[in-house]
C-alpha cells in the first residue's frame, strides 16, 4: 500500500467513520426536577439502546423504591448518591447509535453548585439540549445553562419543553415558553435554537412523534439529533500542531503530537511558535507509516528540513492565518475550584501542550453570563462562577479565538502550589489587551 493510499483511507475514516456513519457529541442540561434524566432514559429506551440486563436492574431498583413501573431516570443516575437523592450529581456519559448516526451523550447536573460539571460536559458538545418544565417555564437555571452554551460556543441548541402532559398538551403553554427563551437567547447572541415539546414520561416527541400534539409540525427529538449538521470540520481550519514530544533518531528529530485543526502536507512551509523559526515539512508519519498528508485530529510525527530548536509546548502552524502571539490574555472563564480566584493570584496556564506562569491582572463577574454576585468585600471568582479575566503570562502563547478553534482557544489555570485545576478559560481575542 502506498503512502497516498494510506492517507486517503485515513482521511475517509476521520470524516465519516470506518462504516460511513458520523458521530454527534451532545449534552443535556436542565433545572432540578425538570425530568432530564427521565428524558435521557426514554431516549435510550425507545431507541433500543438499553440491554436487557440493564432494564431488569432498573425495574428491580424501581420496585424496591415502591414504583409500579420502571423509572427510566435510573438508566443515567448511576451514582449511589444520585439514586438515593433522585438527582444528577456527576456528568454521566452514554454511548448509543442508530442506523443514521452514533451519539456521545453527556448528561450534566442541574443544581447550581454543579455548574462546573455542566461546563465540563458541554465543552466538547456540538449540541446542547436545554430542558424546561412546561409548568415552570424559563427559570434562573435555564438562563444559566443557556449562558454556558453561549459561553462555550455550542453550535446547536434544542429547547426541550418537557412535561407537556401536565399542561394538557396545550400549544399556548409551549409558545409562551419559546417566546420567553427567545428573548433571553437574543441577549446572549445565541445563533438560534430548535424548540421541541416533549413528555419524557409518556414518550411524546422523544423518539416517536406524539399523537397528542397535532399542532406541532416539527421533528421528534431523535429525528433532530439524527439530522442536525455536525459542527465545523477541524480539517477546514488553519493548521495547528502543538508539539507534545520530541523523538531523536540519530541526527533526525521527529516532533510528535495530535493535529488540533487543519491539515499538513509534505513540502508545506511551516512556522514554529513562539520562536518564529520557519522550515518545510520533510516527512509525516501516521501509525508508523509514512504519508503525504495528515488531517485533524490525527496523531502523527513530523520531520522538518531544517534543524530548529523545537520542544514540547511549541506550536507548528502553516498557512497565512497565524495564531495571535501574546502575553496578555483576555478570556471568559468558569471557576472550578473551591478556593477563590482573585486579582494578583499567581497561576500556571496550560494551553494545549504548553504550560507557562502567569498572574491574574483583572477579573469581573459574569454579568449576563450568569455569574454569581460578588461577595461583600471579597472580590473574586468562586466555585461555579462565570466571569472574565485578564492574565499576564511570563512567556507568549500562540492563541486562537475560542469561537474559531476550541482546541487552541481554550486553556486551564492551575494552582502552582499543588497542581489543582482552578479555572477553565475560553480566549476572546476581540478583547485582547495587547501583544508581547
N, C-alpha and C positions, 0 to 999 in steps of 0.2 A: 504494500500500500504506500502511495506517495505521500509526501508531506501535505500537498494540496488537498488530496482526498481526505486525509485525517482532519484537516482544518474545516473542510466543508461539512463533514459528518458531525464534527463537534458543534459547529455553528447551528446546524439544524436541531440538534438536541437541546441546545441552550434556548433557542427561540420558542420551541413548542413542546419540549419533552420528547423522549425517545418514541412515545406512542402517538405523537401528534396532538396531545391534549395539554392545554396550558394550565397554569395554576393561579388562583386568586387568593391572596392573603387578605383577610378581613377581620375586623374587631367588632365586638358588641359592647355597648355602654348604655346604662340606664340607672335611674334612681332606685333606691331600695324599694322592694315590693312592686316594682313595675312589671315583674314577670319575665325578666331577661333570661334567667336560667331555664325557665319553662319553655320560652321561645326557642332557645338553642336545643333543648332536649327534643322538642317537637320537630325541629328541622332535621335532627339526626335520625329520629324515629321514623318519620314519614318518608324520608329519602332512602330508607332501608340501609342505614349506615351504622346500625347497632347490632352487635352479636347477640345470639340467643341467651348466652350465659349472663351477659350484661343486663338484659331485660329481666331475667329471672332474679338477679341480685337486686335490682331496683324494686321489683314487685315485692320481694321479701322485706326489704327495708321499709317500704311504704306500709305493708301490713303491720309491721312492728310499731309504726307510728300511728296506727289506728285508721289508716286511709283505705277506702274500699278499692280505689283504682291506683295504678302505678303513678307516682309523682315523677314526671319526666325531668324535673329540675335536678334530681339526684344523678342524672347522667353526666352533669358537668360539675356540680358541687362535690368534688372528690375528697376534700379535706374533712377530717372528722369534726373539726370545729364548725365548718360550713354547714354540715348536715345537722348538727345539734342546734345551731342558731338559725338555720334557714336562710342564710345569706351567703354571698360570694365574697371571699376574702382575697385569695390569690388569683393571678392570671392562670386560667386553665386553657391549655392548647389542645385542640382537637383536629384530627385529620380525617377528611372523608372525600368521596368522589362520586360524581355522576357520569353518565355517558359523555357529557359535554365538557366537563371541567373538573380539575382537582381543587380542593379547598384546604387552606390552613386557617383555622379559626382561633382567635384569641378572645376568650370570654373574660371580660375585665370586671372588677368590682364596682359597686355603685356608691358605697359610702365615701363621704368627702375625705375621710382620713386615709383612703386608699387611692387618692388621685394619682400618686406616683406610679401605682400599679397600672392604672389606665394608660398613662403616658408610655410605659414600657410596652404594653400590648399593642398600642396604636402606632408605635414608632416605625414599624415596618409594614403597616397595613396600606393597602390600596383602596380600601373601602371601609367605612365605619357605619354600623347600624346603631342609631341613637333611638332608644326605646322610650316611649312616653305612655303613661297610664291615661286612657281616654277619660277617666273620671276626674283626674287632677290636672291634665294639660301640661303645659310647659312650666317646669319648676326650676329652682336655683340649680340643681344638679344637671338638668337638661342643658341649661345655658353654659354651665361649666364644661360639660362634655363637648358641646358644640365649639366652645372656645379652644379646647385642646385639639380638636380635629383641625381647626383653622391654624393653630399654632404649629402643628406637625405637617401642615400642607397635605392632608389626606385628600386625594383627588376626587373621591366619590363619597357622598353622604346619603344614607337612607334614613328617613324619619318613619319609624315603625310605630304607629298608634295602636297600642295593644289594649286588650280587654274591651273590644268593641261590643262584645256580647252583653257587657254590663251597662251599656248605654243604649241598648235596643238597636244596635247596628245603624244608628242614625247618621245620615250624611252631614247634617248640620254640625254635629259634635266634632266630626273629623275635620270639616272645613274650618271650624273655629281654631282648632289646634294648629293646623297647617298655616293659617294666616298669622297666628302669633309667632310661630317659629320662623316664618319667612322674614318678619321684621327684625328678629334678632340675627338671623343669618346675614342680612344685608349690613348690619352694623359690624359684623365680623369679616366681611368681604369673602364669605364662603362662595365657592364657584357655582353653587347650585345644590339642590337636593331632590331626592325622589321620595314622595310621601306614599306610604302603603298602609291601609287599615287592616289590622290582623286581630285574631283571637288565638293566642298561643295555646290556651287550654282546650279550645274546641277544634283547633287546626285550620281556622279560616284564613285563607290567603297566605299561608306559610309555605306549604309545598303545592297544595291544590287550591284552585280558585274557590271562592266562597259562594255558596248558594244564597246566603243571607244578605249580600250587599251587591245587588244587581246594578246599583247606581255607580259602582266603581268599575272603571273600564281598563285600569292598568294591570300590570303583571302581578302574580304572586311573588313572594319574597325570593324563593328559589329560582324562579324564572329570571328575575332581575339579576341575581348573583351569577347565573349561567351566561348572561348575555352582555353584562356591562364590560366595556373595553378595559383590558388590563392596562395598568398605568404606563408611564413613559418608559420607552425602551432604553436601558442604560447603555446599549451599544450605539445609540444615536447621539450620545452626549460627547463632549470633548474627552480625550483620553486622559485618565488619571490612574497612575500606578504607584501606590505607596510601597516603598521597599520595606519588606519585613525581615529579610535575612540576606547576608552576603555569603556566597559559597565560592571558595577558591579551589580551582583545579590547575595546579602549576602556576603559570603566569596569567591564566584566564580568570576572570571574575564573572560569576553568574549572580544576577540580582533576582531574588525570589519574592513572591508576594501574590496578592489577588488583585486583578484589574478591577478597579472600582467603577469605572464607566468608560464608554467609548471602545475603540479598537486600536490595535497596534500591528504594524506590518514590518517585515524585514526591509530595511532601507529607509524607514521613516526617520526624519530629523527629530530629535527629542531634546528637551531641556530638563536639567536636574535642579530642583528647588530644595533649599534656599540658595545654593551656591551660584546658580545661574549658568553653570557649565553646560555646553552643548556637545552633542555627538550624534551618531546614527546607530540604528539597531542592526547589529551584525547577525544575530540569531535569536530565535524564540523556541523554547521547549515547553510542551504541554503533556503531562502524564508520561514523561520520559521520551517523547517523540518530538522530533524537530518539525515545526510547522512554519508556514509563511506568514500566517496571520492569526491573531488571537483577539477574543472578544470578552467583554464583561459578561458575567462575573467569573471568568476562568481564573484558576490559579496557574501560575507559569513562572518561568525563569527567563531573564533577558541577558543577552551579551551585547556590549557596546563596542564600536570600532575604536574608541579612544579610551585611554586609561584615565578615568576621572576619579576623584575622591568621593565615592558614593557609600553611604552607610544606612543602617536601619533608621527609619524616620524620614528619610528624604523622599521626595515625590518626583517621579519621572512623568513628564507630560509631552504631548505633541499637538501640533495644530496652532492656529492663530489665537484661539481663546485661552489665554493663560490664566491661572488662578491668581487671586489677589495676594500678594506677598506683604504681610503686615504684622506689626506687633501690637496694634490697637484693635481689639476685637469687641464688636457690639453684637449682642445676641439676645434672643428670647430664651428663657430658661424655665425649667421646673425643678424646684429644690427637692431632693430625695432624702436627705439625711435628717436625723432627729436634731443634730446640732445646727444652729442657725448659720447663715452666711451673711457677713457684714462687710461694709467698706473697710479696706485696709487688710483684709484677710489674705494671707499668702497661700497659694494653692498650686497644684500641678494641673496643667491642661493636657489631656490626652486626645489628640486629633489623629485619626487613622492610626498609623504605627509610630507617631512622633509624640514624645512627652517633653514638655518644657515647663519651666517655672513661670509663675505669673502672680500679679497682685490685683485684687478687686478695687477698681478705682471709683466705681459708681454703681448704684443699683436702685431700682424703683419697683414698687409692687405692680401687679399685673393689670390694674385698671379693668378695662372691659374684657381682658383675658380671663378674669375670674379669680385673680389672686386675692388672698385674704387681707383684711385691713391690717396696717402696721400696728404692732403693739405699742402702747403708750410709752414713749421714752426709749423704745428699743427698736430702732430702725434696722431692718434686715429681712432676709427671706427665711421662712421656717418650713418645716416638712410639709409637702404638698402645695406650697405656694407657687404661683406662676408670676413671672416678672421679667424685667430686662436688666442686663448688667453690661458694664464696660470693663474689660480686662486690659492690662498692660503686660505683655509677655516678655521674658528675658531674651528670647530668640524669635525670629519671624516665623510665621506659619503660612503655608500655601492654602488659602481658603477659597471655597466657592460659596455662593449664596445657597442656603438650605433649600430655597424654592427651586433652584436649578439642579442640585445634586445632593440627595440626602446623605450619601456616604461621606463626601468630602465637605459637607456643610454642617456636620454635626460634631460635637465633642462632649467630653465629660470632664468635670472638675473633681480632683482627688485630694484628699487630706494628706499632706506630705508627712505628717506625724505617724499615721497608722495605715495609710493606703486605702482608707474607706472612700467609697464613691459618695460625693456630695451633691452634685448638680448635673443635670443634662441640659445641654445648650444647643440652640439652632441659630447659626450665623445669619445675620441680617446685614449684608454689605451696603444696603441703601442708607444705613445709618453709621457706616464705618467712620471712626474718628480720625483716621489718617493712616499713613503707611510708614514703615520704618525699615 
